[in-house]
Every structure is written in C-alpha cells, then in structure tokens.
Amino acid sequence: MKEDKWVFIINPIAGNGFAAEMESVIKAEVEKRGINGEIVFTEKHGHAPEISERYASAGYRYIIGVGGDGTFNEIAAPLLHKKNVVAGIIPAGSGNDFIQITGFPSRFRAENWNSFFRAETIAIDAGFCNGKYFFNGLGLGFDANVASKNYTAEGELQRGGKYKYIWHILGTILFYREKRMITVNNDSRNEDDCFINTVSNGRRYAGGFLLTPEAIANDGLLDVCNIKRLGLLQRLKILSMVPKGRHLGDKRVNYYRTTQLELEFGQKVPYHLDGEVFFSERFDIRIIPGALNIIYNPSGRHFLKIPPEEI
C-alpha cells in the first residue's frame, strides 16, 4: 500500500513569527511517527496557493497550513473538490478562528498532536464571494473597518499591533458611520443601514467574537448576522454581548440562514474574507456544500454535523 505523503506549509510571519518557530516541533512530531512529510516555507504573499497546488498535483494527500486563518484560506482554496486530498491547519496565527470549527484548540498541546495525526477527515462547505473563497466567514461593516486599519497587505496583524488594534476598535466604535446596504435574498429586497453584516461558515471572529454562534460548517447553509444602525450606547451594549453569542435576542439583530445572497452599497467598502481585507461595492455570495476535506478532532468541541454512520 502506498504511504500517504504530508506537506507542512509554514507562513513564517504568521503570529508575529510564532509559525516559524513551529518548524522544530513539527519535525519532531513527524519523525516520532515515521511520517513521510516535508516542510516548506512561504516566501511572499500569495505563495501558499502555489505550493499547495504543486504538492497536491504531485500526489501528496495531506496539505497542512501552519499559520492563521489567512494561511489556511490560501492553502485550502486550490484543494476544493479534490477528493483524494485533505487540508489541515496547525494554528499559529494571531486570531486562529477557523480552528474552532475543527475541534482543536488555538495552540496545540502535547495531546493534540496524536489526535491531529490520526487524520480523521470530514468534508466542509466553502463560501464564495466575488470570485474568492472563504472557509470561516465574510465580514462587512464595523469589523471590516477595524481589520482594514490593523492588517498588513499580507492579511496579518501588524507587528506590535495589539495596542493599535485596541485603539482602532475604540476609534471605530466612536466614529464609524453605517453605510446604506441593499440585500437581495430569495427574491426579497431590503434596504437598511449596516453596523455589522457577517456571512459565515464558522462561528468565531477576531479571536473570540461569536457573531454567528449557531453556524455549522457542513450544513450547506450560510449563517448571516445583520446588526442595524446603532447609537454609541447601543454599540457598547451589543459588542459586550457578542463574545458569548448573547446578542441574537436583541431586536436590532437579524439572524438568518441562506444558500446565497447579494449585497450592494453605493460606494466601495472594506470587507474581509477569513481576515484578509478587500474592497468592493457589490457582493455576490453563495455556499458550496461539501467542497473541502479537512482534518478534524471528533472528540473536541467542533462545530460540525457528523454523519450517523461515523458516530
């Protein structure tokens, strides 16, 4: 039987350099298990998809990103609909929100490596927006404006940027002005002001905000959380509820599920896909069910629907 091959694609700037430090740990874990594995470093923004595609084409079964949500997005996008290839992530970024879907923690402990290398696999959905894929979620409004000020062109939190991040959050709470947004969903058309509009496959954003706390990453649906125009005190109240996912009961929050929707603004606005920032004024969004095989931890607190035959 042919031995499965692994490649670990390390983004050395992820987590302010933490990902690069994982090289020795990964080498030790691979050698301990006698795995046929190779470690490769990205050299520039956009390099990870090239590496991922190359190794998948060369017959490698497990394509593993080492970094944050942006790193996973880049290695996973070329692997969609490839039935014999499995994507994985060793979390080493700043936010590590996608990893929550899989049942692994934001930083691996000794016991997590055994679970990871068992390589239990499940197919998850992918989101698609304006020609790009997302696996955790798409953000518009407040959080996208914060992200656009805090992230580099590579989609990473700026070095030494934690304090700037806090100040940008505070500044955005005080001075952000909602934009008029037109939503078309299932032939219904609505127009409203948008403080936050999150379209997601996962539940968690910005390192701990449960904007879509009911999302399941393989149910064939996108979870949408739309928070309407808010005054300053209302913003503080809602944002204080979001980390625990308690905001859904507020009358200013509209939460629903769909397979596709269109959004339109009268001007270009920032948005993020898995943390990477872009700009557009129109958004064509849809779900692609079961598009990607990933490694997950069945015994962890994952956000996946498990087929009965696998329970």
C-alpha positions as CSV (number, residue, x, y, z in Angstrom):
1,M,0.0,0.0,0.0
2,K,1.4,3.4,-1.0
3,E,2.3,5.6,2.0
4,D,0.4,8.8,2.3
5,K,2.6,11.9,2.0
6,W,2.3,15.1,4.0
7,V,3.5,18.6,3.4
8,F,3.5,21.4,6.0
9,I,3.4,24.9,4.5
10,I,4.6,27.4,7.1
11,N,3.8,31.1,6.8
12,P,6.8,32.5,8.7
13,I,5.3,35.9,9.5
14,A,2.1,34.4,11.0
15,G,1.6,35.1,14.7
16,N,4.3,37.6,14.7
17,G,6.8,34.9,13.8
18,F,5.3,32.2,16.0
19,A,4.6,30.0,13.0
20,A,8.3,29.9,12.0
21,E,9.1,28.6,15.5
22,M,6.9,25.6,14.9
23,E,9.3,24.1,12.4
24,S,11.3,22.2,15.0
25,V,8.2,21.0,16.8
26,I,6.6,19.7,13.6
27,K,9.9,17.9,12.6
28,A,10.0,16.2,16.0
29,E,6.3,15.1,15.8
30,V,6.8,13.8,12.2
31,E,9.9,11.9,13.0
32,K,8.4,10.3,16.1
33,R,5.6,8.8,14.0
34,G,7.7,7.9,11.0
35,I,5.6,10.0,8.7
36,N,6.6,10.8,5.1
37,G,6.5,14.5,5.5
38,E,8.1,17.7,4.1
39,I,8.2,21.2,5.4
40,V,8.1,24.3,3.1
41,F,8.1,28.0,4.0
42,T,6.2,30.6,2.1
43,E,8.4,33.4,0.7
44,K,5.8,36.0,-0.2
45,H,2.1,36.9,-0.1
46,G,0.2,34.6,-2.4
47,H,2.9,31.9,-2.4
48,A,0.9,29.4,-0.3
49,P,-1.6,28.6,-3.0
50,E,1.2,27.9,-5.5
51,I,2.8,25.5,-3.0
52,S,-0.5,23.8,-2.2
53,E,-1.4,23.2,-5.8
54,R,2.1,21.9,-6.6
55,Y,2.1,19.3,-3.8
56,A,-1.5,18.2,-4.4
57,S,-0.6,17.7,-8.1
58,A,2.5,15.7,-7.0
59,G,0.3,13.2,-5.1
60,Y,0.6,14.5,-1.6
61,R,-2.6,13.5,0.4
62,Y,-2.3,15.9,3.4
63,I,-1.7,19.6,2.7
64,I,-1.2,21.3,6.1
65,G,-1.0,25.0,6.7
66,V,0.9,26.4,9.6
67,G,-0.3,29.9,10.5
68,G,-3.6,31.6,10.9
69,D,-6.9,31.8,9.1
70,G,-5.4,33.6,6.1
71,T,-2.8,30.8,5.7
72,F,-5.5,28.2,5.8
73,N,-7.5,30.0,3.2
74,E,-4.6,30.2,0.8
75,I,-3.6,26.5,1.1
76,A,-7.2,25.3,1.0
77,A,-8.6,27.2,-2.0
78,P,-6.7,25.2,-4.6
79,L,-7.9,21.9,-3.0
80,L,-11.6,22.3,-3.4
81,H,-13.4,19.3,-5.0
82,K,-10.2,17.2,-4.8
83,K,-11.5,14.0,-3.3
84,N,-8.1,12.4,-2.6
85,V,-6.6,15.4,-0.9
86,V,-7.1,16.6,2.7
87,A,-6.4,20.1,4.1
88,G,-5.4,20.8,7.7
89,I,-4.2,23.6,9.9
90,I,-1.8,23.8,12.7
91,P,-2.9,27.1,14.4
92,A,0.0,29.5,14.7
93,G,-1.6,32.9,13.7
94,S,-2.9,35.8,15.7
95,G,-6.6,35.1,15.8
96,N,-7.0,31.4,14.9
97,D,-10.7,31.5,14.5
98,F,-11.2,28.8,11.8
99,I,-9.5,26.1,14.1
100,Q,-12.6,26.3,16.3
101,I,-14.6,24.6,13.6
102,T,-12.4,21.5,13.7
103,G,-12.4,20.8,17.4
104,F,-8.7,21.6,18.0
105,P,-7.5,24.4,20.3
106,S,-5.9,27.7,19.2
107,R,-2.5,26.4,20.4
108,F,-1.6,22.7,20.3
109,R,-0.7,20.9,23.5
110,A,1.1,17.6,23.6
111,E,-2.1,15.5,23.5
112,N,-3.4,17.3,20.4
113,W,-0.7,16.0,18.1
114,N,-1.9,12.4,18.4
115,S,-5.4,13.5,17.5
116,F,-4.1,15.5,14.6
117,F,-2.0,12.8,13.1
118,R,-4.9,10.3,13.3
119,A,-6.1,12.5,10.4
120,E,-9.8,11.8,10.9
121,T,-11.5,13.5,7.9
122,I,-14.7,15.2,7.1
123,A,-16.0,17.4,4.3
124,I,-16.9,21.0,5.0
125,D,-18.6,23.7,3.0
126,A,-16.9,26.7,1.4
127,G,-18.2,30.2,0.9
128,F,-17.8,32.0,-2.4
129,C,-17.8,35.8,-2.8
130,N,-16.8,37.9,-5.8
131,G,-14.6,35.2,-7.2
132,K,-12.8,34.4,-3.9
133,Y,-13.4,31.6,-1.4
134,F,-13.8,31.8,2.4
135,F,-13.9,28.9,4.9
136,N,-14.7,30.8,8.2
137,G,-16.5,33.9,7.1
138,L,-17.0,37.2,5.4
139,G,-17.3,40.4,7.4
140,L,-18.7,43.8,6.4
141,G,-19.2,47.0,8.4
142,F,-17.6,47.6,11.9
143,D,-15.3,44.7,12.0
144,A,-14.2,45.1,8.4
145,N,-13.3,48.7,9.1
146,V,-11.2,47.7,12.1
147,A,-9.5,45.0,10.1
148,S,-8.7,47.4,7.2
149,K,-6.7,49.6,9.7
150,N,-4.9,46.8,11.5
151,Y,-3.8,44.3,9.0
152,T,-0.9,44.3,6.5
153,A,-1.3,43.7,2.8
154,E,-0.5,40.0,3.7
155,G,-3.6,39.8,6.0
156,E,-1.6,39.6,9.2
157,L,-2.0,41.7,12.3
158,Q,0.8,44.3,12.2
159,R,3.8,43.6,14.3
160,G,3.4,45.1,17.7
161,G,-0.2,45.9,16.6
162,K,-2.1,44.7,19.7
163,Y,-2.2,48.2,21.2
164,K,-3.1,49.7,17.8
165,Y,-5.8,47.1,17.4
166,I,-7.4,48.1,20.7
167,W,-7.2,51.8,19.7
168,H,-8.7,51.2,16.3
169,I,-11.6,49.3,17.8
170,L,-12.3,52.1,20.2
171,G,-12.0,54.7,17.4
172,T,-14.3,52.7,15.2
173,I,-16.9,52.3,17.9
174,L,-16.9,56.1,18.4
175,F,-16.7,57.3,14.8
176,Y,-17.8,54.6,12.4
177,R,-20.8,55.6,10.3
178,E,-23.1,52.9,8.9
179,K,-23.4,52.6,5.1
180,R,-26.7,52.0,3.3
181,M,-26.9,48.4,2.2
182,I,-29.3,46.7,-0.2
183,T,-29.8,43.0,0.4
184,V,-31.4,40.6,-2.1
185,N,-32.2,37.2,-0.6
186,N,-34.6,34.6,-2.1
187,D,-36.2,37.2,-4.3
188,S,-36.8,39.6,-1.4
189,R,-35.1,43.0,-1.5
190,N,-34.4,45.0,1.7
191,E,-32.6,48.3,2.2
192,D,-31.0,49.1,5.6
193,D,-28.0,50.7,7.4
194,C,-25.4,48.2,8.3
195,F,-23.3,48.3,11.5
196,I,-22.2,44.7,11.1
197,N,-23.1,42.2,8.4
198,T,-21.4,38.9,8.9
199,V,-21.9,36.0,6.4
200,S,-20.3,32.9,7.8
201,N,-19.5,29.2,7.7
202,G,-17.9,29.3,11.2
203,R,-18.9,30.8,14.5
204,R,-15.9,32.9,15.8
205,Y,-14.2,36.0,14.6
206,A,-11.4,38.4,15.8
207,G,-10.0,35.9,18.2
208,G,-13.2,35.3,20.2
209,F,-16.3,37.1,19.0
210,L,-19.2,34.7,18.4
211,L,-21.1,36.7,15.8
212,T,-22.7,33.7,14.3
213,P,-23.0,31.4,17.3
214,E,-25.2,28.8,15.6
215,A,-23.2,28.2,12.5
216,I,-22.4,24.6,11.4
217,A,-19.6,24.4,8.8
218,N,-21.1,21.5,6.8
219,D,-24.8,22.1,6.8
220,G,-25.0,23.5,3.3
221,L,-26.0,26.9,4.6
222,L,-24.5,30.3,5.3
223,D,-25.4,32.0,8.7
224,V,-26.0,35.7,8.4
225,C,-25.9,38.1,11.3
226,N,-27.0,41.6,10.3
227,I,-26.9,44.3,13.0
228,K,-28.6,47.5,12.1
229,R,-27.7,51.1,12.8
230,L,-26.7,51.7,16.5
231,G,-26.1,54.6,18.7
232,L,-23.0,54.7,20.8
233,L,-24.5,53.1,23.9
234,Q,-26.2,50.5,21.8
235,R,-22.9,49.7,20.2
236,L,-21.3,49.2,23.5
237,K,-24.1,47.0,24.7
238,I,-24.3,44.8,21.6
239,L,-20.5,44.4,21.4
240,S,-20.4,43.4,25.1
241,M,-22.9,40.6,24.3
242,V,-21.1,39.3,21.1
243,P,-18.2,37.4,22.8
244,K,-20.7,35.0,24.4
245,G,-23.1,35.0,21.5
246,R,-25.9,36.6,23.6
247,H,-26.7,39.3,21.0
248,L,-29.2,37.2,19.0
249,G,-32.1,38.2,21.2
250,D,-31.7,41.9,20.6
251,K,-34.3,43.4,18.3
252,R,-31.6,45.2,16.3
253,V,-30.1,41.9,15.3
254,N,-31.4,40.0,12.3
255,Y,-30.1,36.4,12.1
256,Y,-30.9,34.0,9.3
257,R,-29.6,31.2,7.1
258,T,-29.4,31.1,3.3
259,T,-27.6,29.4,0.4
260,Q,-26.9,32.7,-1.4
261,L,-27.5,36.4,-1.3
262,E,-26.5,39.6,-3.0
263,L,-25.4,42.8,-1.2
264,E,-24.9,46.3,-2.8
265,F,-23.5,49.5,-1.4
266,G,-23.4,52.8,-3.2
267,Q,-19.6,53.0,-2.8
268,K,-16.6,50.7,-2.3
269,V,-16.4,49.4,1.3
270,P,-13.9,47.2,3.1
271,Y,-14.7,43.6,3.7
272,H,-12.7,40.7,4.9
273,L,-12.6,37.0,3.9
274,D,-11.0,34.9,6.6
275,G,-9.3,38.0,7.9
276,E,-7.8,39.2,4.5
277,V,-9.1,42.7,3.5
278,F,-10.5,43.7,0.1
279,F,-12.8,46.4,-1.2
280,S,-15.9,46.3,-3.3
281,E,-19.4,47.9,-3.6
282,R,-21.2,44.7,-4.8
283,F,-21.2,41.2,-3.3
284,D,-22.4,38.0,-4.9
285,I,-22.2,35.4,-2.2
286,R,-23.1,31.7,-2.1
287,I,-22.3,28.4,-0.4
288,I,-20.5,25.4,-2.0
289,P,-21.6,22.4,0.1
290,G,-19.0,19.7,0.9
291,A,-16.3,21.3,-1.1
292,L,-13.2,20.6,1.1
293,N,-11.9,17.6,3.1
294,I,-10.3,18.7,6.4
295,I,-8.7,17.0,9.4
296,Y,-10.9,17.4,12.5
297,N,-11.0,16.2,16.1
298,P,-14.1,14.2,16.7
299,S,-13.6,14.3,20.5
300,G,-13.1,18.1,20.6
301,R,-15.8,20.8,20.7
302,H,-16.2,21.1,17.0
303,F,-18.9,22.9,15.0
304,L,-19.7,20.2,12.5
305,K,-22.6,17.8,11.7
306,I,-21.4,14.3,12.0
307,P,-23.0,11.6,9.7
308,P,-24.8,8.9,11.8
309,E,-22.5,6.2,10.4
310,E,-19.5,8.0,11.9
311,I,-20.9,8.4,15.4
